[in-house]
Amino acid sequence: MTLSTLQLSLAISGLLAGSILLIVFGLALRTNSVTVRDRLESLGRPGKTTVTLEELELSRPFADRVIKPLLKSMSRLAARFAPGSNAESISHKLNLAGNPRNLTVELFLGLKMAMAIVGAGLSLAVQFLLPPFIPVPSLQSLLLYTVLAAVAGFFLPELWLKDEARKRQKRIRKVLPDTIDVLSMSVEAGLGFDAAVSRICQKSSNPLTYEFDRYLTELRVGKSRREALRQIQARTGVDDLNTFVGAVIQADQLGVSIAKTLRIQSEQLRVKRRQRAEQQAQKAPLKMLFPMILFIFPSLFVVILGPSIPVIMGGL
């Protein structure tokens, strides 16, 4: 590797490292965003000094002023290589994950590009820190490792989003039986289905009640009950919830008693929860086997056979 190439690579890695630090500090210092109403009230509030537009802009969090515009600009570059179907797939994955950190498709594409740049910068930095210990890598190896790190960084947000969706589905599956129990008792006590759903949303806060609250909002803007319930299925992807929603839609179409349907669904969900717990309990011994072999059995052998080793060695 020539000296000019080395200097150029060091300069690029330094710039990328600075960008990484800015992104990390921006995310760490992120605070709650200031709403437009708060800004207007601060301008017209009596007894307060007039706030300039520059001060209002600087009062916004660093993430809203710098990080998000930067991600949006990067997303335009990513959108050139991403087909329209990919944007729809990302939107579906974001819905399954509950739109963590209020991410949109545009911001998520920008995040993927930013992580690709971060991966490439880290790869260059690491490769130039290693020469004191190993020989200087060739230009081909440098480019290969940098490209691989950029590709890994590009797909890392996809893995994070998939993990967020899995955790959210697990939380929904956990609270679903108890929520349907309360919903069934509320309907049997005389409330309508929508009123019972609204009551549940007021009393608890979890991913399931968030979806129910969104369902009520869609009803208020004019969607039919069937369409709003179908949207819950599309946004969650939980089999038990899909079965419950399908039963409610069928009962609504056929004129069957909602209270009876909810009672049956509640009993079935409790049975499924018990079966799922028994299944996890049956898997526990197999999962404990490998830690025991790796960590517990060697310690037992040392404690039991350790004192006899000097005697055996002396006899030999």
ChimeraX attribute file (.defattr): number of C-alpha atoms within 10 A of each C-alpha:
attribute: neighborCount
match mode: 1-to-1
recipient: residues
	/A:1	11
	/A:2	7
	/A:3	8
	/A:4	9
	/A:5	11
	/A:6	13
	/A:7	11
	/A:8	11
	/A:9	17
	/A:10	15
	/A:11	12
	/A:12	15
	/A:13	22
	/A:14	16
	/A:15	12
	/A:16	20
	/A:17	19
	/A:18	14
	/A:19	16
	/A:20	19
	/A:21	12
	/A:22	15
	/A:23	19
	/A:24	12
	/A:25	13
	/A:26	18
	/A:27	14
	/A:28	11
	/A:29	11
	/A:30	14
	/A:31	13
	/A:32	9
	/A:33	12
	/A:34	14
	/A:35	9
	/A:36	9
	/A:37	9
	/A:38	9
	/A:39	16
	/A:40	12
	/A:41	10
	/A:42	15
	/A:43	16
	/A:44	12
	/A:45	11
	/A:46	9
	/A:47	6
	/A:48	9
	/A:49	10
	/A:50	12
	/A:51	13
	/A:52	10
	/A:53	11
	/A:54	8
	/A:55	10
	/A:56	14
	/A:57	14
	/A:58	11
	/A:59	13
	/A:60	17
	/A:61	18
	/A:62	21
	/A:63	20
	/A:64	17
	/A:65	14
	/A:66	14
	/A:67	21
	/A:68	17
	/A:69	14
	/A:70	17
	/A:71	19
	/A:72	19
	/A:73	16
	/A:74	20
	/A:75	22
	/A:76	16
	/A:77	13
	/A:78	18
	/A:79	16
	/A:80	9
	/A:81	9
	/A:82	13
	/A:83	10
	/A:84	10
	/A:85	9
	/A:86	13
	/A:87	16
	/A:88	12
	/A:89	12
	/A:90	18
	/A:91	19
	/A:92	17
	/A:93	20
	/A:94	22
	/A:95	19
	/A:96	23
	/A:97	22
	/A:98	21
	/A:99	17
	/A:100	13
	/A:101	6
	/A:102	9
	/A:103	16
	/A:104	16
	/A:105	21
	/A:106	20
	/A:107	21
	/A:108	24
	/A:109	26
	/A:110	26
	/A:111	25
	/A:112	24
	/A:113	25
	/A:114	22
	/A:115	22
	/A:116	24
	/A:117	23
	/A:118	24
	/A:119	25
	/A:120	26
	/A:121	25
	/A:122	20
	/A:123	21
	/A:124	23
	/A:125	19
	/A:126	12
	/A:127	18
	/A:128	17
	/A:129	12
	/A:130	12
	/A:131	11
	/A:132	8
	/A:133	7
	/A:134	9
	/A:135	8
	/A:136	15
	/A:137	14
	/A:138	10
	/A:139	12
	/A:140	10
	/A:141	12
	/A:142	17
	/A:143	15
	/A:144	12
	/A:145	16
	/A:146	22
	/A:147	17
	/A:148	15
	/A:149	21
	/A:150	24
	/A:151	18
	/A:152	16
	/A:153	21
	/A:154	22
	/A:155	14
	/A:156	16
	/A:157	18
	/A:158	15
	/A:159	10
	/A:160	12
	/A:161	20
	/A:162	15
	/A:163	13
	/A:164	19
	/A:165	22
	/A:166	17
	/A:167	13
	/A:168	20
	/A:169	21
	/A:170	14
	/A:171	14
	/A:172	21
	/A:173	18
	/A:174	13
	/A:175	14
	/A:176	20
	/A:177	22
	/A:178	13
	/A:179	18
	/A:180	22
	/A:181	17
	/A:182	17
	/A:183	26
	/A:184	23
	/A:185	15
	/A:186	19
	/A:187	20
	/A:188	17
	/A:189	11
	/A:190	11
	/A:191	16
	/A:192	15
	/A:193	18
	/A:194	16
	/A:195	15
	/A:196	20
	/A:197	22
	/A:198	17
	/A:199	16
	/A:200	20
	/A:201	20
	/A:202	11
	/A:203	8
	/A:204	12
	/A:205	11
	/A:206	13
	/A:207	19
	/A:208	24
	/A:209	22
	/A:210	14
	/A:211	20
	/A:212	20
	/A:213	18
	/A:214	17
	/A:215	22
	/A:216	20
	/A:217	13
	/A:218	17
	/A:219	17
	/A:220	10
	/A:221	8
	/A:222	9
	/A:223	14
	/A:224	12
	/A:225	17
	/A:226	16
	/A:227	13
	/A:228	18
	/A:229	23
	/A:230	16
	/A:231	15
	/A:232	20
	/A:233	20
	/A:234	13
	/A:235	17
	/A:236	24
	/A:237	15
	/A:238	18
	/A:239	12
	/A:240	19
	/A:241	22
	/A:242	17
	/A:243	14
	/A:244	21
	/A:245	18
	/A:246	16
	/A:247	17
	/A:248	23
	/A:249	18
	/A:250	15
	/A:251	17
	/A:252	15
	/A:253	10
	/A:254	9
	/A:255	9
	/A:256	12
	/A:257	11
	/A:258	20
	/A:259	22
	/A:260	14
	/A:261	17
	/A:262	24
	/A:263	18
	/A:264	14
	/A:265	23
	/A:266	22
	/A:267	14
	/A:268	15
	/A:269	22
	/A:270	16
	/A:271	13
	/A:272	14
	/A:273	17
	/A:274	12
	/A:275	12
	/A:276	12
	/A:277	12
	/A:278	12
	/A:279	11
	/A:280	11
	/A:281	11
	/A:282	11
	/A:283	11
	/A:284	11
	/A:285	10
	/A:286	10
	/A:287	10
	/A:288	10
	/A:289	11
	/A:290	11
	/A:291	11
	/A:292	12
	/A:293	11
	/A:294	10
	/A:295	10
	/A:296	12
	/A:297	12
	/A:298	12
	/A:299	14
	/A:300	11
	/A:301	10
	/A:302	12
	/A:303	11
	/A:304	11
	/A:305	11
	/A:306	12
	/A:307	10
	/A:308	11
	/A:309	12
	/A:310	11
	/A:311	10
	/A:312	9
	/A:313	8
	/A:314	7
	/A:315	7
	/A:316	6
